[in-house]
Amino acid sequence: MSAFATYLPVNARSQCLDLVQNQPVTIRVVSPRRTKHGDFRKFPDGRFQITLNKMENPYRFLITFIHEWAHWLVTQTQPYRTQPHGALWKQTFKEQMLPFLQDQIFPNDVLGLLAKHLKNPKSTLDADPPLALALKRYDPANDKSFIFELETGTRFRAENGKIYELGQLRRTCYACVELATKRTYLFAAHSEVQRV
C-alpha cells in the first residue's frame, strides 16, 4: 500500500489508490506546513508532484488529496495556464469528490457540510467556516480555543507566536490588536489560538 493511503479514511483507501495507479504523478507526504495543507507542482522537466501534509485527521487529508488531484487532472486536459481555482478546477474537484460522498467514508456532521461546499468549492477549506469547524472536531485534542469562543479583550497567542488582544467582529473576521506593535490584524472566526 502506498504510504499516503495510510492517512486516508479506511473506506476510501482503495478508491484513492485506484485513482493514482499507473499515473505519472508523485505523491509525497511531508511534515505539516503552517500556510497550506497540500500543493500541486509541475516541474520544468515535465514531472508532476502532489505534496500533502501529514495529518491525523483522515477526512481533511482525503479532501486535501482530492483538491490537489483535481489540479493535476486540470493540467492533463488543459496543459496551458488556467485559473488555479477557476470554473474548470471547481467542476473537476466536484466530479472527483462525488464518489467519496458516502456515510461509510465521512461522518454525518461533515458529510452534509461537504456536499454544500461542493456546490461552489473554495480555494481552501478554511474559507468555508462551517465545514472547517466540523473537520476540526476530528483533529487531535489540544489546548487551543476557537477565536469565536473567546470574550472581547481576551489575550491569545497565534500560530506565529505573537500575542494579540481580541477585538470586535467585522462581518466574518475579528479585529485583533498585536500587543507589541499596537497594529490591528484580522483573524477568521474559526482560527485556533492559545489563551495567555
N, C-alpha and C positions, 0 to 999 in steps of 0.2 A: 504494500500500500504506500502510495506517495506520502511523504511526511506532512504535506499541507493538509491532507484529508483527516488527520487525527484531531485537528482543531474544529472540524465541522460537526454539526449535529449528526448523530449516528445514522439516522434515516435519510440523510442527504449525501452521504459519502459516495455511494456507488454512482449516483446520478452525476456528481461533480467529476468523478474520475472518468466516467464515460465522455464528458464534455472535452476534457483535456487530452484524452488518449490520442497519440499519434499527431498531435498538433505542434507546430513549430514555435512554441512559446515556453519560456522557462518560468516556473513559479517558485519564488523564494519566500520563506517566512523569516522575518527579521525581528530584532529587538524593537519594542514599541518606540514610536516617534511621537513627539508632543503635538505636531501640527497636522498629522494625517494618519488615517488607518491603513491606507494602501495607495499604490500608484501603478501606472502602466507606462512603459517606456519603449520607444522604438529607437534602436541604436543606428548610427550611421552605416554600419556594415550590414544592416537588414535584420538583425536579431531582434526579438521581442521578449520583454520581461514584465511579469506581474510581480510586484513586491507587496506582501501582506504583513502587517504587524502581528506578532504573537499576541494572542488574547485568550482569556479564559471564558469569554462569552461566545459560545458557538453560533448563536443567532446573528450577532453583529459580524462575526467572521464570515459567515455564509453570504450575508448581504454585501459585505465589502468585496468578497471574491467575485460575485456576480456583477457588481458595479464595474470592477476592473476588467472582467471578462467581456463585458459589453463594449468597453473601449477597444479591446483587441478586435472584436468582431467588426466594429465600425471600420477599422483600418483595413480589414480584408475586403470589404465591399466598396469603400471609398478611400483609396490609397492617398488621395490628395487631402490637404488640410480641411477639416470641418470644425464647427464649434464643438469644444470638448464635451459640453453638456447640453447640446442643442437638440433639435427635434429628432434627428436620426439616432443619437445616443439614447434619448428617452424611450423611443419606441423599441430599440434593441434591448435595453435594460428590462422593460416591461415583459417582452416576449421571453427573455431568459429567466425571469423570476417566476413567471406564472406556474411552471411545473412544480415549484417548491412551495406554493401557497397551499399547504395542507396541514391539518392539525397533527399529523404524525411527525411533522418536522418542527413547526413553530408552536409555542404556547398560545392559547386563545387570546390573551390580552395583547400579544404582539401581532397576531395574525390579522385582526380587523384593522389595526392601525397601519400595518404594512400594505394591505390591499388598498386602503385610502391613499397612502403615499404614492402608490404606483399610478394613480390617475394622472399625476403630474410630478414625477420624481425630481427631487432637488439634487444639487451637486454634492451634497453631503447629508448624512443622516442627522447631523447636529442642527441643520436648518429646518428640521421638522420636529419641534419640541415634544409633542405628544408621543411620537414614535421613539425619540431619543430617550425620554423618561421611561417608557415601557422597557426598552432594551437595557437601561441601566439597572433595572431590578435584577437582572441576571448576571451582572458584574460581581466579582468577589466583594465581600463586605469590606468596608473601610471606615475611617473616622471622618469622612468628609460629609458636608451638607450641600444641598442644592441652594443656590442663592435665593430662590423664591421662598424658601423655608425660614430665612433669617429676618430679623426685625431691622427696620431702618436704623442706621447708626452702628450696627454690629461691625466689628473689625474682623477681617479674614485675610488669610494668606492664599494667594492664587498659585497656579502651577508654575509661574515664573519666579516664585519665591518672594515677591513683593507683597507688602501689606496695604490693604485698602479699607475704606470705610464705606459701607453700603448706603447708597442714596436712594432717590426716588425712581420708580418705574416709569420709563418712557416707552410707551407702546409695548414692545416685546423685550426690551433690554433695560437693565438697571444702570444708572449713572453712579459710578463709584469713584471716590477720590483716593488717589495714591498718597499715602501719608508722607512719604519722603519728599515728594515734589509738589504736592498740592494740585496736581493735574487731574482732570476728570477723564475716566475711561468707561466705555460701555461693556457690560457683561450680559450674555444671554441668561435668561431666567433659569435655565436648566443647567448652568455651569456648576461644576462641583468644586467647592472650596473648603478650606480648613479654618474653622473659627480660631481666633487667637485671644 
